[in-house]
């Protein structure tokens, strides 16, 4: 169980240290406990009890590294957070991170979302950073599968970064997932926080999937942390000349595992894969021409022109247009 007094004092010291891991490390090494450290470092400017009440009013709790509830995998990394601020519930499942560029293509976002759905169906909780692009697509995939997902924030949990994903954050909590951070409330999104956040994303997981990493992508730091933590790194390949895959392909050349599906990821992790039945059940409600066009698009794997669909299916182009409109309305294609 959490030692409430230690947690209260840690929170006050974390505010005093501005969330700086190095300062907290020095404080703990000198005083051996957060309670003892607070006695010696209390400058009267921070009211420990009031700050604790603020957390409770926001529904935020603290799990110290010494607590049983603290994620076991995270304890194994080189510099695990001294504590986690948590809103929601940490799922008791294996976890896989899905990260990538904020400036993701429609194909990359769709792949991230579908991958997260399939992993969720297979009792894997998806972890990401709530950023725009690949991260948010991964979280949405889990939410749409009505599964728990964990978002690691580079700010305090009283503010959602980016603000555009505040609605997604609520959905994550409604789906039984969690928002977590190592920073006290009131902390803004300093540039260094994103790098520090990435070690937690990979540290929570048995593997990390990179989707669309340009040359200077922040997801590269997540991949590097994962490798340092002796965790598996999986890379989704893409078009050879697309800038969004430049670092992705470099990672593959350096020895990261190339993957194209959840089944491949689970196979590499020696976990069983159970196929989703969603597609098959939807497919039975379509007529033969609708099934034929959907299968043609699915098999192609990339955007396909109407005339190409016509060549493959021999269905009249006006009818193809009508069917594509129908499939889009149904949400089966984009």
C-alpha positions in Angstrom: 0.0 0.0 0.0 1.1 3.6 -0.6 2.7 5.3 2.3 0.5 8.4 2.2 2.9 10.6 4.3 5.8 9.7 2.0 3.7 10.4 -1.1 2.5 13.8 0.3 6.1 14.8 1.0 7.4 13.6 -2.3 4.7 15.7 -4.1 5.8 18.8 -2.2 9.5 18.1 -2.9 8.7 17.4 -6.6 7.1 20.8 -6.8 10.1 22.4 -5.1 12.4 20.6 -7.5 10.3 21.6 -10.6 10.0 17.9 -11.5 13.8 17.7 -12.0 14.9 14.0 -11.7 18.5 14.9 -10.9 17.5 17.3 -8.1 15.2 14.7 -6.6 17.9 12.0 -6.8 20.3 14.2 -4.8 17.7 15.0 -2.2 16.8 11.3 -1.7 20.4 10.1 -1.5 21.1 12.7 1.1 18.0 12.2 3.3 17.0 8.5 2.6 13.3 9.2 2.7 10.9 11.9 1.3 9.5 12.6 4.7 12.9 13.3 6.2 13.9 15.3 3.2 10.8 17.5 3.5 11.6 18.3 7.1 15.0 19.6 6.0 13.9 21.3 2.8 10.6 22.8 3.7 11.0 26.5 3.0 7.5 27.5 4.0 6.5 28.5 0.5 4.8 25.3 -0.3 1.9 24.0 1.8 2.3 20.2 1.7 -1.3 19.5 2.8 -2.9 22.0 0.4 -1.0 20.6 -2.5 -2.1 17.1 -1.6 -5.7 18.2 -1.4 -5.4 19.7 -4.9 -4.4 16.2 -6.2 -7.3 14.6 -4.5 -9.8 17.1 -5.9 -8.5 16.3 -9.4 -8.8 12.6 -8.9 -5.0 12.1 -9.1 -3.1 9.7 -7.0 0.6 9.0 -6.5 2.3 5.6 -6.7 5.9 5.6 -5.2 8.6 3.4 -6.7 8.6 1.3 -3.5 4.8 0.6 -3.8 3.5 -2.8 -5.0 1.3 -1.1 -7.6 4.3 0.5 -9.3 4.8 -1.1 -12.7 7.4 -3.9 -12.4 8.8 -3.3 -15.9 9.4 0.3 -15.2 11.5 -0.5 -12.1 14.0 -2.3 -14.4 15.1 0.8 -16.4 18.2 2.8 -15.6 16.4 5.9 -14.1 12.8 4.9 -13.2 10.6 7.8 -12.0 10.6 8.1 -8.2 6.8 8.2 -8.4 4.0 8.3 -10.9 1.0 10.6 -10.9 -1.9 8.6 -12.1 -5.5 9.4 -13.2 -7.5 6.3 -14.0 -6.4 2.7 -13.7 -3.2 0.9 -14.8 -4.3 -2.2 -16.6 -2.9 -5.5 -15.3 -1.9 -6.7 -18.8 1.2 -6.9 -21.0 1.9 -3.6 -22.7 3.2 -2.6 -26.1 4.0 1.0 -27.1 3.0 2.5 -30.4 4.7 5.8 -31.3 5.5 7.8 -34.4 5.5 11.2 -36.1 3.0 13.9 -35.3 2.9 14.7 -39.1 1.6 11.3 -39.9 0.1 10.3 -43.3 -3.5 8.9 -43.4 -2.1 5.5 -44.1 0.2 5.7 -41.1 -2.6 6.8 -38.8 -4.9 4.0 -40.1 -2.2 1.4 -39.6 -1.6 2.6 -36.0 -5.3 2.6 -35.2 -5.8 -0.9 -36.6 -2.7 -2.3 -35.0 -3.8 -0.9 -31.6 -7.2 -2.5 -32.1 -5.8 -5.9 -32.9 -3.3 -5.8 -30.0 -6.2 -4.7 -27.7 -8.3 -7.7 -28.8 -5.3 -9.9 -27.9 -5.2 -8.6 -24.3 -2.3 -6.2 -24.9 -2.6 -2.7 -23.5 -1.3 0.0 -25.8 0.9 2.7 -24.4 1.7 6.0 -26.2 2.2 9.7 -25.6 -1.1 11.3 -26.5 0.7 13.4 -29.2 -1.0 14.3 -32.5 -0.5 11.9 -35.4 0.5 8.3 -34.7 0.2 8.5 -30.9 -3.4 9.7 -30.9 -4.3 7.1 -33.6 -3.0 4.3 -31.5 -5.0 5.5 -28.4 -8.1 5.8 -30.6 -7.6 2.3 -31.8 -7.6 0.9 -28.3 -10.6 3.1 -27.3 -12.6 1.9 -30.3 -11.9 -1.7 -29.2 -13.2 -0.7 -25.8 -9.9 -1.5 -24.2 -7.6 0.1 -21.7 -4.8 2.3 -23.0 -2.1 4.3 -21.2 -1.2 7.9 -22.1 2.1 9.2 -20.7 2.1 13.0 -20.5 5.1 15.4 -20.5 3.1 17.8 -18.3 1.2 17.7 -15.0 -2.1 15.8 -15.2 -4.1 19.0 -14.6 -3.4 20.0 -18.2 -3.6 17.9 -21.3 -1.0 18.2 -23.9 -1.8 18.8 -26.7 -5.1 20.5 -25.7 -6.7 19.2 -28.9 -6.6 15.7 -27.4 -8.5 16.6 -24.2 -11.5 14.7 -25.5 -9.4 11.7 -26.3 -8.0 11.8 -22.8 -11.5 11.6 -21.4 -12.3 8.6 -23.6 -9.2 6.9 -22.4 -10.4 7.3 -18.8 -13.9 6.2 -19.7 -12.5 3.0 -21.3 -10.7 2.0 -18.1 -7.3 3.3 -19.1 -4.9 5.8 -17.4 -3.2 9.1 -17.8 0.2 9.1 -16.1 3.1 11.5 -15.6 6.2 12.0 -13.4 5.5 15.7 -13.1 3.5 17.6 -10.5 0.4 19.5 -11.4 1.1 22.9 -12.9 4.1 21.6 -14.9 4.1 22.9 -18.5 5.4 21.2 -21.6 9.1 22.0 -21.5 11.1 20.5 -24.5 13.2 18.2 -22.3 10.1 16.7 -20.7 9.2 15.0 -24.0 12.5 13.1 -24.1 12.2 12.1 -20.4 8.6 11.1 -21.1 9.7 8.7 -23.8 11.8 6.6 -21.4 8.6 5.9 -19.5 6.7 5.0 -22.6 9.2 2.4 -23.6 10.0 1.4 -20.0 6.4 0.4 -19.3 6.4 -2.0 -22.3 7.7 -5.4 -23.5 8.1 -3.9 -27.0 7.9 -0.6 -28.9 6.4 -0.2 -32.4 7.6 2.7 -34.5 5.3 3.9 -37.2 6.6 6.6 -39.6 9.8 8.0 -38.1 11.3 10.9 -40.1 15.0 11.7 -39.9 14.7 13.8 -36.6 11.6 12.2 -35.1 11.1 12.2 -31.4 10.1 8.6 -31.6 13.8 7.8 -32.3 14.5 8.6 -28.6 11.8 6.1 -27.6 13.4 3.5 -29.8 16.8 4.2 -28.3 15.5 4.0 -24.8 13.7 0.7 -25.6 17.0 -0.8 -26.9 18.9 0.4 -23.8 16.2 -1.2 -21.7 16.6 -4.5 -23.6 13.1 -4.3 -25.0 12.0 -5.3 -28.5 11.8 -2.6 -31.1 9.4 -3.2 -34.1 9.4 -1.0 -37.2 6.6 -0.6 -39.7 8.2 -0.2 -43.2 6.9 2.2 -45.9 7.7 3.7 -49.3 11.5 3.9 -49.8 11.5 7.5 -50.8 8.9 8.9 -48.3 10.6 11.2 -45.8 8.3 9.9 -43.0 10.2 6.5 -43.1 13.8 7.7 -43.4 14.7 6.9 -39.8 12.3 3.9 -39.7 14.3 2.2 -42.5 17.6 3.2 -40.8 16.4 1.4 -37.7 15.6 -1.7 -39.7 19.0 -1.7 -41.3 20.5 -1.4 -37.8 18.7 -4.6 -36.7 15.2 -3.6 -35.5 12.4 -6.1 -36.4 10.4 -5.3 -39.4 6.6 -5.9 -38.8 3.5 -5.4 -40.8 0.8 -6.8 -38.4 -0.1 -7.4 -34.8 0.2 -11.1 -35.5 3.9 -10.7 -36.3 4.5 -8.6 -33.2 2.9 -11.2 -30.9 4.7 -14.0 -32.7 8.1 -12.3 -32.1 7.1 -11.8 -28.4 6.1 -15.5 -28.2 2.5 -14.7 -27.4 -0.6 -16.2 -28.9 -2.6 -14.3 -31.5 -6.4 -14.5 -31.9 -7.8 -13.2 -35.1 -10.5 -10.5 -34.9 -13.9 -11.5 -36.2 -15.1 -7.9 -36.8 -14.1 -7.9 -40.5 -15.6 -11.3 -41.2 -18.9 -10.4 -39.5 -19.1 -7.1 -41.4 -18.2 -8.8 -44.7 -21.2 -11.2 -44.4 -23.6 -8.2 -44.6 -22.2 -7.0 -48.0 -23.3 -8.2 -51.4 -20.8 -9.9 -53.7 -19.7 -6.7 -55.6 -19.3 -4.8 -52.4 -17.2 -7.7 -50.9 -15.2 -7.8 -54.2 -14.3 -4.1 -54.1 -13.5 -4.1 -50.4 -11.2 -7.1 -50.8 -9.5 -5.4 -53.8 -8.8 -2.3 -51.7 -7.7 -4.4 -48.7 -5.3 -6.6 -50.7 -3.7 -3.6 -52.4 -2.6 -2.2 -49.0 -2.2 1.4 -50.4 -4.6 3.9 -52.0 -5.8 2.6 -55.3 -7.4 4.5 -58.2 -10.9 3.8 -59.4 -9.7 2.6 -62.8 -7.4 0.1 -61.2 -10.4 -1.3 -59.2 -12.3 -1.5 -62.5 -9.5 -3.4 -64.1 -9.3 -5.9 -61.3 -13.0 -6.4 -60.7 -14.6 -5.6 -64.1 -17.3 -3.7 -62.3 -18.6 -0.6 -64.1 -17.0 2.6 -62.8 -20.3 4.4 -61.9 -21.2 1.4 -59.8 -17.7 1.3 -58.2 -18.2 5.0 -57.2 -21.6 4.2 -55.6 -20.2 1.3 -53.7 -17.1 3.2 -52.5 -19.5 6.0 -51.2 -21.5 3.3 -49.4 -18.3 1.7 -47.9 -17.0 5.1 -46.8 -20.3 6.0 -45.0 -20.2 2.6 -43.3 -16.7 3.4 -42.1 -15.1 0.4 -43.8 -12.7 2.5 -45.9 -11.4 6.0 -46.0 
